[in-house]
Amino acid sequence: MILQAPEKKDFQGIHIVGIPNKRFNISIRHGKFQSVKESGERDGAVNGNEAGQRNEAVNRNGASEGDEAETGEEREEQDGELWISPGLIDLHTHLAWTDFDHADQLKRDPQEIEAMQAKAFEATLRAGITTARDAGGLAQPTADYILRHYGLPLRVITSNGMFGAADARGIEHLQVRMNEVFASGADWIKIMATGGLGAPTEKVLEPNFSEQEFAFIVKYAHDHGKKVLVHSWGGVTIDWSIQAGVASVEHGMFLTADQAGRMAASGVAYVPTASIYRIAADPKGVLALPPLISDRAARAAEAHPRAVEYAKREGVLIGFGTDYATPALHGSNLMELDTLREYGLSWKEAWQSATSNAARILDTERQLGAVVEGLLADAVVFRQDPFQAESSWQIQDSIAMVLTAREGSLV
């Protein structure tokens, strides 16, 4: 069940994911958390400094557990205990892509592509993802159209075009291209700083741009109020990203311990997108990629745990992103939680990567990422404690409802 901006909804004695041994009474009014009080508090009994301390605790844990709603009909539907969390945030997805090979998408009818994109929005929402940063391919007008036409209130933040090797043609060309992306309504600029699965193993860390071109892209984006995410498998482009002050480095499976330390000191976040490489490494899996590509993915997947370990140890802000880009993967976003935990994050750390950490990376922590009075009521309600689940599939099966605060951009 997906509920859009409910005018009124109340949960009594509900748990908040990541806050053990406590229950909360939560009131939602007009798409915002109006009241979040620990059960047993009288109205107005907790205010001022005490309320601030409680809200700070919820922010740190990045989630909330939910219990039964107030009407008899809802109690009957949601029998038993419930847990509530902020809506999860996927910082790296590709909602416009219908095929792994873009040439295959070009063979499809436009109406077919539109229908598949709408299904990607719906599947993502039903997985508990209420906000997605599209990392290339989706224009903001297309996202807005799908929201309106299909009634799918996924909050989408776009980067539209991606700056890659074909754009390494000097500063003048880059300025023209960036102005085009700004005009499309994109909030972010994405730099394909190195190759990926399509690049030969021995060349995958080679920069696609000169250092001067890279620095120009970041500065020009910042001068126009845009944030920058950088696709980089590792090497010198991570150093450039730190020096330029980008918002996040994506993938980074060959990140070094020294680079992780400098990322933490400079406030550059890390979005590993770890699960996609394990999926791509299986030649008989859902992507069924050619052996050459799956072998490259296997090399990346082998290196990824060490990079995540460095980032965690050095205190880098880690964000949740899937890099999912086909109908076979949209809707299975929570598999990234399993991979992050296997690579050393606790349940709490993995959950924060998709809630409070992700909101910080998007610079929306004053609106999203926690169950706190005054924030937008993007939320997911579960029938069991996600932290007690054996896998992400068990978490997804336990989703009782997805709540979204608004039909459109952040306000």
WONORWO-V665437 format. One record per residue. NEAR is the number of other ideal C-beta (glycine too) atoms within 12 Angstrom. Layout:
BEGIN
near: <NEAR,NEAR>
END
This chain:
BEGIN
near: <19,32,29,28,26,35,17,21,35,29,43,27,28,44,40,49,46,36,36,18,12,26,28,40,35,46,27,39,20,19,32,31,41,26,33,41,34,28,23,14,21,11,12,11,16,23,17,11,10,16,22,16,16,30,32,20,26,39,33,26,36,43,52,51,43,48,33,33,33,21,16,11,11,25,20,11,17,30,15,21,25,38,45,52,53,53,52,52,49,52,49,48,48,40,52,38,32,33,23,31,20,20,11,16,24,14,13,21,12,14,10,18,27,24,19,29,40,30,25,44,42,26,33,46,42,29,39,48,50,50,46,49,48,47,45,34,33,42,26,30,19,29,42,25,21,35,30,16,17,24,18,33,37,49,47,48,41,39,46,35,36,37,40,28,23,14,31,25,18,16,21,14,19,33,23,18,32,36,20,19,33,25,16,27,24,39,34,45,45,46,48,35,47,37,27,38,35,25,27,17,23,10,17,30,30,22,33,36,35,22,20,17,32,38,28,30,45,37,24,28,36,20,16,21,14,33,32,44,46,51,44,46,40,39,28,25,40,43,30,36,42,35,22,33,24,41,39,48,52,51,49,49,45,29,46,25,20,17,32,35,20,27,39,25,17,27,21,41,41,53,48,53,51,48,41,43,41,33,36,40,32,21,19,12,25,24,29,18,27,16,15,18,28,25,21,30,39,25,28,40,32,20,31,37,25,25,41,39,26,33,43,31,20,25,21,38,34,48,47,57,46,51,47,40,42,36,30,25,34,37,31,34,45,42,35,47,46,29,34,41,31,23,34,23,32,19,30,26,32,42,46,39,48,52,51,44,43,48,40,32,42,39,23,33,27,19,30,44,45,45,51,42,29,26,36,40,47,49,49,46,47,39,30,24,32,44,31,20,26,17,20,33,19,21,38,31,19,32,37,37,35,38,39,40,37,26,28,23,21,25,17>
END
